[in-house]
Amino acid sequence: MRTRTLPGTDLELSVVGMGCWAIGKTYWGDDVEDATSVEAIHAALDAGINWFDTAPLYGEGHADRVLRDALKGRSERAVIATKIGVALKGSSGHAESQLDAAHLRSDLEASLRRLDRETLDLVQVHWPCQHGTPLEETFTTLQELKNEGKVRHIGVCNYGPEALDELTNYADVISLQTPYSLLRRELEQEHLPVIERRGLGVLAYEPLCRGLLTGKYLKEPTFPDSDLRSRDDRFAGRFFVHASRVAHDLGKLARRLEVSTASVALGWVCAQPHVTAAIAGAKTPAQVRENAQAHRFIEQPEAVEVIEKILHRHRRSRPQS
Ligand SMILES: NC(=O)c1ccc[n+]([C@@H]2O[C@H](COP(=O)([O-])OP(=O)(O)OC[C@H]3O[C@@H](n4cnc5c(N)ncnc54)[C@H](OP(=O)(O)O)[C@@H]3O)[C@@H](O)[C@H]2O)c1
């Protein structure tokens, strides 16, 4: 497994990290079993994946607990990245960003307890604030938590370039976690200037476009209501057609290289020079093992070129967003 230094830190991250959203057992269907999730985390460690992205939101702490138990006695030093600042509101438990000092502190304390750590390697703000808390309040609080030793490094997710530029004035923010894949490349147009100016690391989430880029969908799939993909427009209509064409051609390349389609799609993300690491969600050991192969693409610029040609070939079927 290849590693890269997360800029501004001493963290050497495997270029493929494991995302723990699905193992929280909410939003991703009814087929997630804790025992299999633990096996998947062990398979990740065996494959050289040394960091895990979790959040209190993932099953209201369930993903944290599964991760803690899986790492116990296996790799207590694995890097844990979490994402705080979301609260569940009302009787429906609707998730909203809440970034005032009191909530950030209590969310972090609860995370430390659940994950059984005294400090967390990377603590990211999960979403920008929906309630008008000033950036200054949020990020000076995170800086205080870092100064207190509860947070080793501060990151953010999902912020636009302007806010990113401002918030880096209030805290030692070192990374942006953002969606990035062969089907979603806004990062390149929108964020790269500020990322370069501020020297930030990039952690790419949803690199498989929730499974669309694995090539496993030969026709429009149906999902149970418990799976957020039942409400994801990308799994139907023109976007699905485009994604299927891209995945089909990635599959041909994958067969030539004797790897899986998923690892080709993920490999393209890992090979991008502005990406520090990709966060691949997975439910099973087999998925993790396939995804871990993606690191091989960093040494294969010719394969990355072929992938760009595939995208170019299908550019006309891509719906305009
Ligand atoms: N900061 C944020 O706001 C934010 C938002 C989203 C995600 N994230 C993080 O990023 C991580 C990754 O994103 P994501 O999980 O949304 O999407 P993703 O990584 O693009 O897709 C993950 C899903 O694809 C399927 N899959 C994975 N590997 C596969 C393989 N080799 N073959 C076939 N299917 C495979 C699995 O679901 P099935 O088996 O059910 O198909 C898996 O749950 C999350 O777990 C989370 O840690 C962060």
PDBQT file of the ligand as one rigid body, heavy atoms in Angstrom, charges set to zero:
ROOT
HETATM    1  N1  LIG A 401     -17.944  14.337   4.740  1.00  0.00    +0.000 N 
HETATM    2  C1  LIG A 401     -19.093  13.967   4.240  1.00  0.00    +0.000 C 
HETATM    3  O1  LIG A 401     -20.082  14.722   4.216  1.00  0.00    +0.000 OA
HETATM    4  C2  LIG A 401     -19.191  12.591   3.646  1.00  0.00    +0.000 A 
HETATM    5  C3  LIG A 401     -20.266  12.284   2.778  1.00  0.00    +0.000 A 
HETATM    6  C4  LIG A 401     -20.299  11.001   2.220  1.00  0.00    +0.000 A 
HETATM    7  C5  LIG A 401     -19.314  10.080   2.525  1.00  0.00    +0.000 A 
HETATM    8  N2  LIG A 401     -18.295  10.403   3.409  1.00  0.00    +0.000 N 
HETATM    9  C6  LIG A 401     -17.244   9.431   3.772  1.00  0.00    +0.000 C 
HETATM   10  O2  LIG A 401     -16.727   8.846   2.594  1.00  0.00    +0.000 OA
HETATM   11  C7  LIG A 401     -16.899   7.433   2.636  1.00  0.00    +0.000 C 
HETATM   12  C8  LIG A 401     -17.089   6.909   1.233  1.00  0.00    +0.000 C 
HETATM   13  O3  LIG A 401     -18.240   7.457   0.598  1.00  0.00    +0.000 OA
HETATM   14  P1  LIG A 401     -19.555   6.612   0.372  1.00  0.00    +0.000 P 
HETATM   15  O4  LIG A 401     -19.478   5.427   1.278  1.00  0.00    +0.000 OA
HETATM   16  O5  LIG A 401     -20.701   7.533   0.493  1.00  0.00    +0.000 OA
HETATM   17  O6  LIG A 401     -19.494   6.185  -1.136  1.00  0.00    +0.000 OA
HETATM   18  P2  LIG A 401     -18.527   5.228  -1.990  1.00  0.00    +0.000 P 
HETATM   19  O7  LIG A 401     -17.260   4.978  -1.274  1.00  0.00    +0.000 OA
HETATM   20  O8  LIG A 401     -18.459   5.834  -3.342  1.00  0.00    +0.000 OA
HETATM   21  O9  LIG A 401     -19.403   3.887  -2.107  1.00  0.00    +0.000 OA
HETATM   22  C9  LIG A 401     -19.440   2.970  -1.045  1.00  0.00    +0.000 C 
HETATM   23  C10 LIG A 401     -20.423   1.837  -1.340  1.00  0.00    +0.000 C 
HETATM   24  O10 LIG A 401     -20.139   1.225  -2.600  1.00  0.00    +0.000 OA
HETATM   25  C11 LIG A 401     -20.270  -0.200  -2.506  1.00  0.00    +0.000 C 
HETATM   26  N3  LIG A 401     -18.914  -0.758  -2.754  1.00  0.00    +0.000 N 
HETATM   27  C12 LIG A 401     -17.740  -0.381  -2.176  1.00  0.00    +0.000 A 
HETATM   28  N4  LIG A 401     -16.714  -1.091  -2.690  1.00  0.00    +0.000 NA
HETATM   29  C13 LIG A 401     -17.222  -1.917  -3.592  1.00  0.00    +0.000 A 
HETATM   30  C14 LIG A 401     -16.646  -2.885  -4.454  1.00  0.00    +0.000 A 
HETATM   31  N5  LIG A 401     -15.343  -3.120  -4.486  1.00  0.00    +0.000 N 
HETATM   32  N6  LIG A 401     -17.484  -3.583  -5.289  1.00  0.00    +0.000 NA
HETATM   33  C15 LIG A 401     -18.810  -3.352  -5.280  1.00  0.00    +0.000 A 
HETATM   34  N7  LIG A 401     -19.417  -2.447  -4.489  1.00  0.00    +0.000 NA
HETATM   35  C16 LIG A 401     -18.632  -1.718  -3.645  1.00  0.00    +0.000 A 
HETATM   36  C17 LIG A 401     -20.760  -0.504  -1.077  1.00  0.00    +0.000 C 
HETATM   37  O11 LIG A 401     -22.194  -0.491  -1.015  1.00  0.00    +0.000 OA
HETATM   38  P3  LIG A 401     -23.125  -1.712  -1.558  1.00  0.00    +0.000 P 
HETATM   39  O12 LIG A 401     -22.385  -2.981  -1.318  1.00  0.00    +0.000 OA
HETATM   40  O13 LIG A 401     -24.395  -1.567  -0.798  1.00  0.00    +0.000 OA
HETATM   41  O14 LIG A 401     -23.325  -1.399  -3.018  1.00  0.00    +0.000 OA
HETATM   42  C18 LIG A 401     -20.266   0.712  -0.308  1.00  0.00    +0.000 C 
HETATM   43  O15 LIG A 401     -21.003   0.979   0.853  1.00  0.00    +0.000 OA
HETATM   44  C19 LIG A 401     -18.078   7.220   3.606  1.00  0.00    +0.000 C 
HETATM   45  O16 LIG A 401     -18.113   5.895   4.137  1.00  0.00    +0.000 OA
HETATM   46  C20 LIG A 401     -17.768   8.277   4.647  1.00  0.00    +0.000 C 
HETATM   47  O17 LIG A 401     -16.745   7.836   5.509  1.00  0.00    +0.000 OA
HETATM   48  C21 LIG A 401     -18.231  11.652   3.943  1.00  0.00    +0.000 A 
ENDROOT
TORSDOF 0
